[in-house]
Amino acid sequence: MIELFGWTGLVISFLYMVYHRYMHAYYEQIYAYIRKKYGDDDQQMEFPSKAEHAKDARRFSLYTIFLPLF
């Protein structure tokens, strides 16, 4: 059972790492599309910064590296 939790955590952290790396790489295009599709002209939308995506990608890549050790 504990191995199942470890593998599940590994898969989840890998997917989050890929997500944040993608969001960091295509930051301008993604948030421009979101603003155009879902934004109102009178409403200011706030998004995570590019640096936050880089920080989260690094954090989840470390989780992905160290989770199999346990």
Phi and psi restraints in degrees (value plus and minus 20) as a CYANA .aco file:
   2 ILE   PHI     -87.0   -47.0
   2 ILE   PSI     -52.3   -12.3
   3 GLU   PHI     -86.3   -46.3
   3 GLU   PSI     -55.2   -15.2
   4 LEU   PHI     -82.5   -42.5
   4 LEU   PSI     -61.5   -21.5
   5 PHE   PHI     -84.1   -44.1
   5 PHE   PSI     -60.3   -20.3
   6 GLY   PHI     -84.0   -44.0
   6 GLY   PSI     -65.4   -25.4
   7 TRP   PHI     -88.0   -48.0
   7 TRP   PSI     -58.4   -18.4
   8 THR   PHI     -83.2   -43.2
   8 THR   PSI     -65.0   -25.0
   9 GLY   PHI     -82.1   -42.1
   9 GLY   PSI     -57.9   -17.9
  10 LEU   PHI     -84.0   -44.0
  10 LEU   PSI     -65.5   -25.5
  11 VAL   PHI     -85.4   -45.4
  11 VAL   PSI     -63.8   -23.8
  12 ILE   PHI     -84.0   -44.0
  12 ILE   PSI     -65.2   -25.2
  13 SER   PHI     -86.2   -46.2
  13 SER   PSI     -54.9   -14.9
  14 PHE   PHI     -84.8   -44.8
  14 PHE   PSI     -63.3   -23.3
  15 LEU   PHI     -85.7   -45.7
  15 LEU   PSI     -60.4   -20.4
  16 TYR   PHI     -84.0   -44.0
  16 TYR   PSI     -57.8   -17.8
  17 MET   PHI     -82.7   -42.7
  17 MET   PSI     -66.3   -26.3
  18 VAL   PHI     -82.6   -42.6
  18 VAL   PSI     -62.9   -22.9
  19 TYR   PHI     -79.1   -39.1
  19 TYR   PSI     -69.3   -29.3
  20 HIS   PHI     -89.7   -49.7
  20 HIS   PSI     -53.8   -13.8
  21 ARG   PHI     -86.0   -46.0
  21 ARG   PSI     -60.1   -20.1
  22 TYR   PHI     -84.7   -44.7
  22 TYR   PSI     -65.7   -25.7
  23 MET   PHI     -83.9   -43.9
  23 MET   PSI     -54.2   -14.2
  24 HIS   PHI     -90.9   -50.9
  24 HIS   PSI     -60.1   -20.1
  25 ALA   PHI     -90.6   -50.6
  25 ALA   PSI     -57.0   -17.0
  26 TYR   PHI    -136.5   -96.5
  26 TYR   PSI      19.5    59.5
  27 TYR   PHI     -77.0   -37.0
  27 TYR   PSI     -72.3   -32.3
  28 GLU   PHI     -85.2   -45.2
  28 GLU   PSI     -64.0   -24.0
  29 GLN   PHI     -86.7   -46.7
  29 GLN   PSI     -61.5   -21.5
  30 ILE   PHI     -86.3   -46.3
  30 ILE   PSI     -68.8   -28.8
  31 TYR   PHI     -95.0   -55.0
  31 TYR   PSI     -45.5    -5.5
  32 ALA   PHI     -86.2   -46.2
  32 ALA   PSI     -60.9   -20.9
  33 TYR   PHI     -84.9   -44.9
  33 TYR   PSI     -63.2   -23.2
  34 ILE   PHI     -83.6   -43.6
  34 ILE   PSI     -63.1   -23.1
  35 ARG   PHI     -81.4   -41.4
  35 ARG   PSI     -62.4   -22.4
  36 LYS   PHI     -88.3   -48.3
  36 LYS   PSI     -60.9   -20.9
  37 LYS   PHI    -101.0   -61.0
  37 LYS   PSI     -62.0   -22.0
  38 TYR   PHI    -133.7   -93.7
  38 TYR   PSI     -29.6    10.4
  39 GLY   PHI    -106.2   -66.2
  39 GLY   PSI     126.7   166.7
  40 ASP   PHI    -116.5   -76.5
  40 ASP   PSI     134.3   174.3
  41 ASP   PHI     -88.3   -48.3
  41 ASP   PSI     -51.0   -11.0
  42 ASP   PHI    -111.5   -71.5
  42 ASP   PSI     -24.0    16.0
  43 GLN   PHI    -128.3   -88.3
  43 GLN   PSI     110.7   150.7
  44 GLN   PHI    -108.7   -68.7
  44 GLN   PSI     104.7   144.7
  45 MET   PHI    -120.4   -80.4
  45 MET   PSI     118.6   158.6
  46 GLU   PHI    -132.4   -92.4
  46 GLU   PSI     114.3   154.3
  47 PHE   PHI    -145.2  -105.2
  47 PHE   PSI     138.7   178.7
  48 PRO   PHI     -83.8   -43.8
  48 PRO   PSI     128.6   168.6
  49 SER   PHI     -96.9   -56.9
  49 SER   PSI     146.0   186.0
  50 LYS   PHI     -84.8   -44.8
  50 LYS   PSI     -55.2   -15.2
  51 ALA   PHI     -85.9   -45.9
  51 ALA   PSI     -55.4   -15.4
  52 GLU   PHI     -86.1   -46.1
  52 GLU   PSI     -58.5   -18.5
  53 HIS   PHI     -85.6   -45.6
  53 HIS   PSI     -58.9   -18.9
  54 ALA   PHI     -85.1   -45.1
  54 ALA   PSI     -61.8   -21.8
  55 LYS   PHI     -84.1   -44.1
  55 LYS   PSI     -63.5   -23.5
  56 ASP   PHI     -88.1   -48.1
  56 ASP   PSI     -56.9   -16.9
  57 ALA   PHI     -83.4   -43.4
  57 ALA   PSI     -61.1   -21.1
  58 ARG   PHI     -85.9   -45.9
  58 ARG   PSI     -62.9   -22.9
  59 ARG   PHI     -81.3   -41.3
  59 ARG   PSI     -67.4   -27.4
  60 PHE   PHI     -92.0   -52.0
  60 PHE   PSI     -46.9    -6.9
  61 SER   PHI     -89.2   -49.2
  61 SER   PSI     -55.5   -15.5
  62 LEU   PHI     -86.6   -46.6
  62 LEU   PSI     -60.1   -20.1
  63 TYR   PHI     -80.3   -40.3
  63 TYR   PSI     -62.6   -22.6
  64 THR   PHI     -83.9   -43.9
  64 THR   PSI     -56.0   -16.0
  65 ILE   PHI     -91.3   -51.3
  65 ILE   PSI     -64.2   -24.2
  66 PHE   PHI    -112.4   -72.4
  66 PHE   PSI     -35.8     4.2
  67 LEU   PHI     -83.2   -43.2
  67 LEU   PSI     -59.8   -19.8
  68 PRO   PHI     -85.7   -45.7
  68 PRO   PSI     -37.5     2.5
  69 LEU   PHI     -91.5   -51.5
  69 LEU   PSI     -40.8    -0.8
